[in-house]
Amino acid sequence: MNSENKYYEELHFIHQDNRSLLPQNQAAIIDLLDHNGAVGVVAFYDEPGYPIYFVSGFALTTLDYDYSEMLRACDEQFLNLVYEKDRKAFTENTQNKNVVCQEFRLVNKSGKNIWVNSYQKPSLSMDGRPIIIASIRIVEDARKRESELLTALTKGYNRIIYVDMNQGRYRVIKSDGGVFDEQICGTLPELEELLRQYRQDYTNPEDHSFADILNKLNFFSVSADQGGNYQTTYLAKTGDDYQWVEFQAFYGGAMNLDTGHFILTFRIVDEEKRRELDAKRILSDSLAKAEEAGRIKNKFLSRMSHDLRTPINGIIGMLEIAKKNRTNPEKIDECINKIAISCDHLMSLVTDVLDMNTFENGDLSLTDEAIRLDSLLTKDLRPILERARERGLTYTAQLEPFAHPDIIGSPKHILQIFHHVLDNAIKYNKPGGSITLNAREVSDNNNVAVFEFRITDTGIGMEPEFASHVFEAFEQEHNEARTNYMGTGLGMSIVKILVTHMNGTVSLDSTPGVGTTVSITLPFKMGTALSDADDTSDALNTTLSETTTPAADESDAKVHESDAEDDEYGKLSACRALLVEDNEINMEIARFLLEDAGMSVVCAENGQLALTRFEESSPNEFDFVLMDIMMPVMDGLEAARRLRALPRPDAKSVPIIALSANVMDDDIKKTKMAGMNEHLPKPINSHQLLDTIAKCLNR
């Protein structure tokens, strides 16, 4: 189809004998459609009411009419399709032959006003009568965005003026706090006089900044086509006083496309000026505080060398003593116990510093997991209970029955909170002292349950002055705390950060020589009952009624502990594990712990060998996979992904437990995304390892 009849079939003529178009009409139509991106075209006689000559199918679709419906609706007069409030401006612009483009609203079939942009060209009909050919392009979205922009602007300004450079008019959008409904206020010369009068009557005579920017702006000239944004702050009279006012002029559009406009805004900024002075003072204070914080942090870092070297020295020293006392079992046992204490302290130091660094970098990421709260407060806190017993302390957990024990939360971070608070209660307690954990549900509303936890100890307590700073990082009341109690000064600040991120509260009440009570309130989303909730509840009914007291005889305690472990982990004795670890010492340790619990172990030195071992195994031969992450040949993440993709049912179901020294939240996310069930940190904690295996196997 050639360009001469390209749009012929779309055109609907009032008089069918006019279906042929003059060549200049065809060229005008094609030019309008091609250059305006129009969706329609209409021609009307240049006569009162603008009788329709023809209309395109695209234009009809724009207004949701068919041809006959449109003719009846407008009585064959195009002006009747124009929104009533726009007809006067439409007529004036159409009669002004210098205006080749205008925007106005058309009324569609449903009565809705639709903004359109129209380029117009004069021509002749077949019978020689003057006509105007107009393109029709919908700009409803653009106008809506402009309206939303202006509405948004009105929220922060005392006065806003919109200047239409092409129509040579302005309208006040907002004045003295009131928003105008697009009221046209006058011509550009009238606006020029208005601003001149305002400058004369209201601006401070000694402040020429407003006059200077008006001269620089000069938006009444063609030079405004260069665009730009202008801003100044000046003193203006308000009542009997002067206030600081910010004036801005935003240029938009383009003069050569008939879309040039300015938005003028006036905003009282007196309060901001005062805040600016206050901010400078606050900044000065903040700098002083930052310097003090830096001093405290530097002091902490300077003593970290001592704090880190102390347990390392203890480990090395005890190893040397053990070497020289190989024939003395009691001395060997003593060295092993002291090495374990030094290792725990060293691990605590590293963990606290890394956690604090994570929080300060804004990398704290809470998870939403199903949790059985009463189980978490008992079974998951068992290592704390054991530590209390080893220190000769009485530990009591008093949990009132929860109305909503099943919650949604981040178990890792909840446990961190209790570990830090209970760790302090143990470290700073007195010989033969006690620790009590009280927990109760205090309210529920909108699917959120609020719980209160109180940890009370009979320890050394603290002075009120230090208690007010206890949640600040790197704070310790006495220097001897590092020596006698092996603390970092980070635990309670970590608790504060975690509780705050969980939208909870934490407070502390302490009396020197008497003890300390830490009160924590945490809200949690209510969860659905876990599948083993009944079994867990039955087990807890016994656990919660027990009070852990110091063992009367150390040898009896060890026998009791051994019997308890045998009973608890006996169900794991028949398990078969695939252990994937590239470090020989780490493999030896993990293998010993698994085999000591009665399990059989198959080892692989990297992820590729692990895949081979699994593929060569019988279905369901392995009960679980213990997977290191950083390994040569193939790392643990890739190995887990490939194992899950193997074409055999047990590849999808076999538990994969990550065992890695990479313990940041991002590392844990990566293991979960690779298809692993759990993530355990190195160094390996035997109880944590066996508890996790039992959890994954539901044993």
Disulfide bonds with the S-S distance in Angstrom:
none
